[in-house]
Amino acid sequence: MKIRTVMEKILPDSWVPYILHLRPRAWPIVAAHMSAGFFLANGFTFGSDTLQRLLIAILTWTILGNGGTLAINSYYDQDEGDIGYLDDPPTPPKYLHLFSLLLMVLGLPLAAYLGSRFLIVYTICMTLSVIYSVPPMRAKARGGIDVLINSIGYGGLTFYAGWAALNRPFDATIINVVLGFMFLFAGFYPLTQIYQMEEDRRRGDNTLAVRLDKRNALRFAAAAVIIAFVFFVGEVTARYFELRALGILISLLLWGVFLIHWNTHYASVDNAYEKKGFYKALWIWAVTDISVVVAMAPLLFTSS
């Protein structure tokens, strides 16, 4: 049974649009990417304090921070067609923007509980969320700035938030991996826009995909993915050159096959293919998260 159907059965009608615009389908994806950063710092064995930190980080980052971010974006977009993680979206309710901001602000004390590093990165991303969606700044409508904000927030800092939840200092590995995921999201982000290009044009949002057109947006995506794997492969070569790092090459191969096929057939595929392509890319992203953690995470638990 779909999440939407369940909510419509158990919640008051007026509540459902508020929850749907938090886009619960995105929660496992964001939680998994952030948790990958946590596992990179911690390894795979948990004490009670470590598990508590992970659960608080997931609640704070995924539902309050990311949920609020997506909801405030919905309020100002006023989309009528399908959007990321939400098909046939309901009309954004009147107070959705205030509800979104309240959720993000509620995340601040929980972020502070996890330490100064997590609080700083949470505050940065909350600020970027407002800059991205809210007029007159509305960076979403400015091609180039839109991909930069998302690459920093979703690609790099979401992964780093998992690391920061343990209040670990920077080291060379986390810097290279965060940079890698920033570029990987720069490659992924145009794929989230291509199937929405016509609606973005009607609304006047000059997104990166709109500015570049489909062919060049796909070329941009491929170039950004290549740069991402320069960081991943470079880090593996420098410090983790073991058999367990083989997954990095497998994930690179998956990205290559996927993007080469789309680049080759972009002129003949329909909107349904483009939408499915976005969700296929999410699965390859998950493989990349897993391969990075398996390649570089501590094999034994290190106490925080």
C-alpha positions as CSV (number, residue, x, y, z in Angstrom):
1,M,0.0,0.0,0.0
2,K,1.4,3.4,-0.9
3,I,2.4,5.9,1.8
4,R,-0.1,8.4,0.4
5,T,-3.0,6.0,0.7
6,V,-2.1,5.1,4.3
7,M,-1.9,8.8,5.2
8,E,-5.2,9.5,3.6
9,K,-6.8,6.8,5.7
10,I,-5.4,7.7,9.1
11,L,-4.8,11.5,9.0
12,P,-7.2,14.4,8.9
13,D,-7.6,15.6,5.3
14,S,-6.0,19.0,6.0
15,W,-2.8,17.4,7.3
16,V,-2.1,15.2,4.3
17,P,-0.7,17.8,1.9
18,Y,1.7,19.1,4.6
19,I,3.1,15.6,5.1
20,L,3.2,14.7,1.4
21,H,5.2,17.9,0.6
22,L,7.8,16.7,3.1
23,R,8.2,14.0,0.4
24,P,8.6,10.9,2.6
25,R,9.8,8.9,-0.4
26,A,13.0,10.9,-0.2
27,W,13.7,10.2,3.5
28,P,15.3,6.7,3.1
29,I,17.5,8.1,0.3
30,V,18.8,11.1,2.2
31,A,19.1,9.0,5.4
32,A,21.2,6.4,3.6
33,H,23.6,9.0,2.1
34,M,24.1,10.7,5.4
35,S,24.5,7.3,7.2
36,A,27.2,6.4,4.7
37,G,29.2,9.3,6.1
38,F,28.5,8.0,9.6
39,F,29.8,4.5,8.7
40,L,32.9,6.0,7.1
41,A,33.8,7.6,10.4
42,N,32.6,4.8,12.7
43,G,32.8,1.5,11.0
44,F,30.0,-1.1,11.4
45,T,29.9,-1.9,15.1
46,F,27.7,0.2,17.4
47,G,27.6,1.1,21.1
48,S,24.5,2.5,22.6
49,D,25.8,6.1,22.4
50,T,26.8,5.7,18.8
51,L,23.4,4.3,17.7
52,Q,21.7,7.1,19.5
53,R,23.7,9.6,17.6
54,L,22.9,8.0,14.3
55,L,19.2,8.0,15.0
56,I,19.1,11.6,16.2
57,A,21.1,12.6,13.1
58,I,18.7,10.8,10.8
59,L,15.7,12.5,12.4
60,T,17.3,15.9,12.4
61,W,18.8,15.9,9.0
62,T,16.3,13.8,7.0
63,I,12.9,14.8,8.3
64,L,13.3,18.2,9.9
65,G,16.1,19.6,7.7
66,N,15.5,17.9,4.3
67,G,11.7,17.5,4.8
68,G,11.5,21.2,5.5
69,T,13.7,22.0,2.6
70,L,11.6,20.1,0.1
71,A,8.4,21.5,1.5
72,I,9.4,25.1,1.3
73,N,10.5,24.4,-2.3
74,S,7.1,23.0,-3.1
75,Y,5.4,26.1,-1.6
76,Y,7.3,28.5,-3.9
77,D,7.3,26.3,-7.0
78,Q,3.5,25.6,-7.0
79,D,4.1,22.7,-9.3
80,E,1.2,21.0,-11.1
81,G,3.0,18.0,-12.6
82,D,5.1,15.3,-11.0
83,I,8.0,16.4,-8.9
84,G,10.9,14.6,-7.4
85,Y,9.7,11.9,-4.9
86,L,6.1,13.0,-5.3
87,D,3.7,12.2,-8.2
88,D,0.6,14.2,-8.7
89,P,1.4,16.6,-5.9
90,P,-1.5,18.2,-4.0
91,T,-1.8,22.0,-4.1
92,P,0.6,23.4,-1.5
93,P,-1.4,24.4,1.5
94,K,-1.6,28.0,2.7
95,Y,0.9,27.8,5.6
96,L,3.3,25.3,4.1
97,H,6.2,27.7,4.0
98,L,5.8,28.5,7.7
99,F,5.4,24.9,8.6
100,S,8.6,24.2,6.6
101,L,10.6,26.9,8.4
102,L,9.3,25.7,11.8
103,L,10.6,22.1,11.1
104,M,14.0,23.4,10.1
105,V,14.3,25.6,13.2
106,L,13.2,22.7,15.4
107,G,16.2,20.8,14.1
108,L,18.7,23.3,15.5
109,P,18.6,22.2,19.2
110,L,18.9,18.6,18.1
111,A,21.8,19.5,15.8
112,A,23.5,21.3,18.7
113,Y,23.2,18.2,20.9
114,L,25.3,16.3,18.3
115,G,28.1,18.9,18.6
116,S,29.4,22.0,17.0
117,R,30.4,20.4,13.7
118,F,26.9,19.0,13.1
119,L,25.2,22.3,14.1
120,I,27.4,24.3,11.7
121,V,26.7,22.1,8.8
122,Y,23.0,21.9,9.6
123,T,22.8,25.7,9.8
124,I,24.6,26.1,6.5
125,C,22.2,23.8,4.7
126,M,19.2,25.4,6.3
127,T,20.4,28.8,5.0
128,L,21.1,27.3,1.5
129,S,17.5,25.9,1.5
130,V,16.1,29.4,1.9
131,I,18.4,30.9,-0.7
132,Y,17.5,28.2,-3.1
133,S,13.7,28.4,-2.9
134,V,12.6,31.8,-1.5
135,P,12.2,35.0,-3.6
136,P,13.8,37.3,-4.3
137,M,17.0,35.2,-4.0
138,R,15.4,32.0,-5.4
139,A,18.7,30.5,-6.7
140,K,16.7,27.6,-8.2
141,A,15.8,29.9,-11.0
142,R,19.4,30.8,-11.7
143,G,21.1,28.1,-13.8
144,G,24.5,27.3,-12.4
145,I,23.8,28.5,-8.9
146,D,21.1,25.9,-8.6
147,V,23.5,23.0,-9.2
148,L,26.2,24.6,-6.9
149,I,23.8,24.8,-3.9
150,N,22.5,21.3,-4.4
151,S,26.0,19.9,-4.9
152,I,27.2,21.5,-1.7
153,G,24.1,20.6,0.3
154,Y,22.9,17.2,-0.9
155,G,26.1,15.9,-2.4
156,G,28.8,17.0,0.0
157,L,27.4,18.2,3.2
158,T,24.8,15.5,3.6
159,F,27.5,12.9,3.5
160,Y,29.7,15.0,5.8
161,A,26.8,15.4,8.3
162,G,27.1,11.7,9.0
163,W,30.7,12.1,9.8
164,A,30.0,15.3,11.9
165,A,27.4,13.4,13.9
166,L,30.3,11.8,15.7
167,N,32.0,15.2,16.0
168,R,35.0,13.8,14.2
169,P,37.6,16.4,12.9
170,F,38.4,16.6,9.2
171,D,41.0,14.4,7.7
172,A,42.2,13.8,4.1
173,T,39.7,11.0,3.5
174,I,36.6,12.9,4.4
175,I,37.7,15.9,2.4
176,N,38.3,13.9,-0.8
177,V,35.1,11.9,-0.4
178,V,33.0,15.0,0.2
179,L,34.5,16.7,-2.8
180,G,33.8,13.5,-4.8
181,F,30.1,13.5,-3.8
182,M,29.8,17.2,-4.5
183,F,30.8,16.5,-8.1
184,L,28.7,13.4,-8.3
185,F,25.6,15.4,-7.3
186,A,26.6,18.0,-9.9
187,G,26.3,15.2,-12.4
188,F,23.1,13.8,-10.8
189,Y,21.2,17.1,-10.5
190,P,20.6,17.8,-14.2
191,L,18.9,14.4,-14.4
192,T,16.3,15.6,-11.8
193,Q,15.5,18.6,-14.0
194,I,15.3,17.2,-17.5
195,Y,11.9,15.7,-17.3
196,Q,10.6,18.9,-15.6
197,M,12.1,21.3,-18.2
198,E,8.9,22.3,-19.8
199,E,7.2,23.2,-16.6
200,D,10.3,25.1,-15.4
201,R,10.3,27.1,-18.7
202,R,6.6,28.0,-18.2
203,R,7.3,29.2,-14.7
204,G,10.4,31.2,-15.8
205,D,12.9,29.2,-13.9
206,N,16.2,29.3,-15.8
207,T,17.6,26.1,-14.4
208,L,20.9,24.6,-15.5
209,A,19.1,22.0,-17.7
210,V,17.0,24.8,-19.3
211,R,20.1,26.9,-20.0
212,L,22.1,24.0,-21.4
213,D,19.4,22.0,-23.2
214,K,19.0,18.3,-22.8
215,R,22.1,17.3,-24.8
216,N,24.5,19.6,-23.1
217,A,23.0,18.9,-19.7
218,L,23.7,15.2,-20.2
219,R,27.2,16.0,-21.3
220,F,27.7,18.2,-18.2
221,A,26.4,15.3,-16.0
222,A,28.9,12.8,-17.6
223,A,31.8,15.2,-17.1
224,A,30.9,15.9,-13.4
225,V,30.6,12.1,-12.7
226,I,34.1,11.6,-14.2
227,I,35.5,14.3,-11.9
228,A,33.8,12.7,-8.9
229,F,35.5,9.4,-9.5
230,V,38.8,11.1,-9.9
231,F,38.5,12.0,-6.2
232,F,37.2,8.5,-5.2
233,V,39.8,6.6,-7.2
234,G,42.5,8.9,-6.1
235,E,41.6,8.4,-2.4
236,V,41.5,4.6,-2.9
237,T,44.8,4.6,-4.6
238,A,46.5,6.7,-1.9
239,R,45.2,5.0,1.2
240,Y,42.8,2.1,0.5
241,F,44.3,0.1,-2.3
242,E,42.7,-3.2,-1.3
243,L,40.4,-5.8,-2.8
244,R,37.4,-4.3,-0.9
245,A,37.8,-1.1,-3.0
246,L,36.8,-2.9,-6.2
247,G,33.2,-1.7,-5.7
248,I,34.4,1.8,-6.6
249,L,35.2,0.6,-10.2
250,I,31.9,-1.3,-10.4
251,S,29.9,1.9,-9.5
252,L,31.9,3.8,-12.0
253,L,31.0,1.2,-14.7
254,L,27.3,1.5,-13.8
255,W,27.4,5.3,-14.1
256,G,29.2,5.0,-17.4
257,V,26.8,2.5,-19.0
258,F,23.8,4.5,-17.7
259,L,25.0,7.9,-19.0
260,I,26.4,6.7,-22.3
261,H,23.0,5.1,-23.1
262,W,21.1,8.2,-22.2
263,N,23.5,10.5,-24.1
264,T,23.2,8.3,-27.1
265,H,19.4,8.2,-27.1
266,Y,18.5,11.5,-25.6
267,A,16.8,12.8,-28.8
268,S,14.4,9.8,-29.1
269,V,13.4,9.1,-25.5
270,D,10.2,10.4,-24.0
271,N,9.4,12.1,-20.7
272,A,8.6,8.8,-19.0
273,Y,12.1,7.5,-19.8
274,E,13.6,10.7,-18.5
275,K,11.7,10.4,-15.2
276,K,12.6,6.8,-14.9
277,G,16.2,7.8,-15.6
278,F,16.2,10.0,-12.6
279,Y,15.1,7.2,-10.3
280,K,17.6,4.7,-11.9
281,A,20.4,7.2,-11.1
282,L,19.3,7.0,-7.5
283,W,20.0,3.3,-7.4
284,I,23.4,3.8,-8.9
285,W,24.0,6.5,-6.3
286,A,23.2,4.0,-3.6
287,V,25.7,1.5,-5.1
288,T,28.3,4.3,-5.0
289,D,27.6,5.1,-1.3
290,I,28.0,1.4,-0.4
291,S,31.1,1.0,-2.5
292,V,32.8,4.1,-0.8
293,V,31.9,2.9,2.7
294,V,33.0,-0.7,2.0
295,A,36.3,0.6,0.5
296,M,37.2,3.1,3.2
297,A,35.3,2.5,6.5
298,P,37.2,1.2,9.5
299,L,36.9,-2.6,9.7
300,L,36.8,-2.5,13.5
301,F,34.8,-0.2,15.8
302,T,36.7,2.8,17.0
303,S,35.2,4.4,20.1
304,S,33.9,7.9,19.7
